[in-house]
Each structure stands twice: as structure tokens, then as C-alpha cells.
Amino acid sequence: MASFSLILIRLSLVAVLLTASFCQLKAIGVREAVDDAVGEQREFDYFNFALQWPGTQCKNTRHCCPSNGCCRGSNAPTEFTIHGLWPDYNDGTWPSCCKKSKFDEKEISTLLDALEKYWPSYRCGSTSTCYSGEGLFWAHEWEKHGTCSFPVVRDEYSYFSTTLNLYFKYNVTRVLNEAGYLPSNTEKYPLGGIVSAIQNAFHATPKLDCSKGAVNELHLCFYKDFKPRDCIIERSPENDNYFSSSSCPKFVSLPVYMSSGVDDATAAIPWILENEPL
């Protein structure tokens, strides 16, 4: 009888150990699933449409080449151009490199002429990308930002065509010109006036970024259905009455430049000092 009882005790211990092991394995599986879920980036909240002012961008140009929009002679940009369409979160952060989808220029072959004109790069050389190593400016924008615009924008062609359509529909340069804010190397304009002109035209508040007192970028923000919404703004104490980033003073400029093309880099960028090494 004693030996039988001992056998029962041993069987009970084995059952307990097996149950504990099973629960531990199950817990590990659950943890791994949770870790995988945490690693995924959640769906974005809104679109941030970033535009660049060429006059300010070209101030920093030190080398000319065919790929640099600052160096195209009479074909150089004279209005805001596209930087990118960025899916953002309401907390000020953003997703990036969401889907392993390498940029393929063939996918947007019918858009290339428009992209060259309205979405140029202002640098020479290649740009880092998520999956392709280094490549075109457009490759960077698609792989870093475009792949995170799902499910609103589902593929590369749609990303670029949608962005171009926004650019044409919400023509910031025309709005500012009609309000009297024209490109100039001598005039300074009230930041509040520029913001008000955009607000009146699109019924939403933009965000501005400046460099040394000049407008560098202007951002428009959109809900997922592409209706305008206010951008999320960090206000500066000196600009607490204006909806702008802290980098902008109360009066800003919209500088112009004269491009002579890739054959004369120094003449192309009037801010480069004669004796400054390129």
C-alpha cells in the first residue's frame, strides 16, 4: 500500500511539473506576440504637407550639379516646392520606414516631369533611404514617409500623385502673392500677416520654419480625408500671438536668387562670397 501511495505522489508531481512547463511555454509565446505587436508602428493621425522656399534653401548651396534645383538657370524654382507628405501623430512624433517597399522610378514614370519641377532636390549627391541604401530624394520620401501612409495611400504611384494634387489645389505661393507677400531680398513681412493669409484661404493654421529670419519651410496639415486642419504648433514666447515655430521672428523674408545654371556655381548663388571655398 505504501509503495502504491508513493507512485501516486510521484505521478502527481510529474503532472504538476508538466502543467507548469506548459504554462511557462504559453507565457513565453504570449510575451513574444506582445513584443512583436509593440514593435509595430501604429497608424498615423494626420498628414503634414511640407513645402520648401527655394530662395532660403539655395542659400546653403555650395556645389552645383544637374540634380540640384538651385542650379537650373531660368528653369530654377521661383515658388514653394514640395518637401514631402508626412504621416504624423498628434503627440508630435511620427512613424517612419513602415513597410519594406523599395522605391521604383518606373512606377512613377508618367509623373517625372511634374516631380522635377515641383518636387526638386536642393542638393547634390544621393540621399539615405530605409531599404535602398542611398538614392534619389524621392526614394527617401517614399521609403521613410510614404510607406507609413497606409491605408489612406496604398502604393508608390498614389503617394506621389496625391501629393502633387495637394500641391496644385492648395497653392501657397499664389495665396501669398495675392496678399502682397512677394519674393524680395529687401522686404520684411509680418509673420502674423503671412499666417493670416493662409488661414483665410484654407481655413486652417499652417506651421512655418525659418532660417536666419527667412522662411525656410511652410507646412499645411490635413485630416486623413485630406480636409485642412490646424497644424500642431510649438509657440515661442516672443511669438506667442503668432502660430509659428519658434525659429521664426515677428518679421520674416522670402528671399530670391538668380540661378545661372550648373556651369557657374558662384554666379548661381549670390550669397556665396567671392573668396569663400566651395
N, C-alpha and C positions, 0 to 999 in steps of 0.2 A: 504493500500500500504506500509505503514511504517513497519507494522508487517511482511509483506512478505519479504521486503528487509532485515529485521533483521534475518529472518530464513535463507536466502541465505548466509548472512555473517557468521552465526554460522556453516552452513554446510561447507563453505569454510575453516573455521578454523579447523574443525574436519578432513577434507581431508588433510590439511597441517600437522596436528599432526600425522595422520596415516602414511603419507609418510615419515615423519622424523623418526618415530619409526621403520618403515621397513628398512630404510637406516641404522639406528643405529644397528639393529639386523644383517643386512647383513655385516656391517663393522666388528662387533664382530666375526662373523663366519669366515671372511677373515683373521682377526688377529690370530684367533686360528689355522687356517690352516697354516699360515705363521710360527707361533710359533712351530707347530709340525714339519714343514719342517726344521726349523733352528735346532731343537733338533736332527735330524737325522745326522749321520756321513757320510760325502761324501766318494766316492770311493777312494781307495788309489792310489798312483802314482807309487810305485815300491816296490820290495821285498828286505828286509835286512836279509841276512842269517848269523846268529850269531853263531860262533864256540868258544868253551872254551878250554883253555890249562889246562890239569888236574894237572900238577905239581904246577902251581900257585894257582889253585882252592883249592887244598888239603893243601896248607899252612895254610889256615884258618880253617881247620877241627879240632874240639876239641872233637868230640864224634864219635865213630864208631858204625855202625848198618848195617844190611843186605841191606838196601836201599841206603846206601852211596857208590857211585862208588869208593871212595878213599880207601875203606876197603875190597877189594875183593882179596887180596893176589896176586897170579900170574895172575889172570884174571882182575886186575885193568887196567884202560885205560893207554895207553902209547902214544897216539896220540891225535890230536884235536878231540873233540867230539861236538855234536850238543847242542846248547842252544835253538835255535828256529828259525823259519822262520816268519819274522815280516813284515806285510804290513805297509809301511811308506809313509809320504807325503814329497814332495820336500822342504817344508819350515822347515823341521827338527822336526815336530810334527808327531803324529801317531794316528790312531783310535784304540779303544780297546773295548772289550766286545760288539761287534756289534749285535750279534744275540743270543737269548736265546736258546742255544743248549748245554745241559749238556754233559760232557764227558762220554762216554760209552766204557769201556775197551773191551767189547765183539766185538765192531766194528773193532778193530784193532788186534784181537787175533792172526792172522797169521803174524803180524809184531812184536810181543812182543820180540822174541829172538833178532832181529836186534836192536830194541829200547833199550833193556837192555845193549847191547854192545856199541852202537854208540850214544845213547841219554840218558846217565845216569844222575841221580841227584847226586849232591855232598853235600848233607845234609841229616840229619835225620829228621824224622817228616814229616808232611804234608805241603802243600803249599796253600796259599789262592787262590781261584778261583772266577770267576764272579758270578756263579749261583749255584755251588755245595757246597758252604761254604769253606771247605778245602779238599784237595785231593792230588793225585799224581802230580809230576812235569809236566807230560804230560797233565794232566787235566788243569793245569794253562795255559800252552802254547796254548792249543786248544781253551779254552774259552776266553782268553784275546786277542790272536792274530789270531788264525785260523779262528774264526768266522768273522773276518774282511777281509778275503782273497777272498770273493765272488766278482765278478762272475768267477774269474780265477780258484779258488779251491772251490768246491761246498759242500764238506762233510768232516767228520772227517777222514775217511779212506784215502781219496785223499790228505788231508793235510799232514798226516804223511808219506804216501808212496812217495809223491812228494818231501818232504824234504829229505828223505833217498836217493832218486835218485840223488838229487843235491849233497849230501854229497859224494856219490861214484864217480860221474862224475867229480867233482871239488875237487880233493884230495889234500888239502893244505899241509898236513904232508909230503906226498911223494914229492911234489914240493920243499919244503924247505930242506928235507933231500938230494935230488939230487943236490941242490945248495950248500950243505955243512953246512947247519944250522941244527945241530943235538942237541938233548936234552943234557944238561950239567949243572952241578951245579958250574962250574968254568969258563966257557967261556962266554964272552960278544960279541954280534954280532951287526954290524951296522944296525940301523933301516932302513936306506935307502936301504941296500942290501936285506933285507927281503921283503920290499915293491917292489923292482925291480924284484925279483924272481917271485912274484905273478903276477905282471904286464906282464912280459914276457910270463908266462904260460897261462894266461886267458885274456890278452889284456884289462884289466880293473884295476882300482886302488882300493885296499882294505882300510879298516879302522882298526886301531889297538887300543886296550885299554890296559894299563899296570897298574900293582900294584907293587909299590916299585921297579921299574926297571925291572920287569919281565913281559913278555907278558901274559896278562890275557884273552883277547878275540881278535879274528880276524874276521872281518865282510867282506863278499862278497855281492855285490849288483847286482840285476837283474831287467831287464825290465819285464813287465807282461808276455812276451812270453818266459821268462827265458833265455834270452841272457844277457851276462855280461854287466854291465855298471859301471862307476865310482861311488864310494860311496861319499856321501856328507861329507866333512871333515872340522873340525874346527882346523885351524893350530895354533901352539904355536909359539911365537916369537923366541924361541931358536931352534925350529924345522921347520923354515919357508921353508927349502929346502926339507922337507920330507912330504909325505902325511900320516899324522897320527893324532890321537887325542892328545890333549895337555898333556895327562897323561904319555906319553912315552918319555924317554930321547933319546939321539942320539945313545946310545948303550944299548941293552936290552939282557935279558937272557931267555932261555927256560928251566927252572928247571925241574929236575926229582925227583921222590920219589920212595921209596921201600915200598910196602904195604905187611904187614904180615897177613892181614885179620882182621875180627871183634874180634878175641879173644885177640888181643894185640894192643889196640888202640895207645899206646905210641910208640911202635916199628913201627907201620904202618905209622906214620907221623914223619919223622926225625927232623922237625923243632920245635916240641913241647919240651920245656925244661923239664929236668927230674923232677924238683921240681914245675913245673907250674901246678896249679889245673886244672882239666879237667871239 
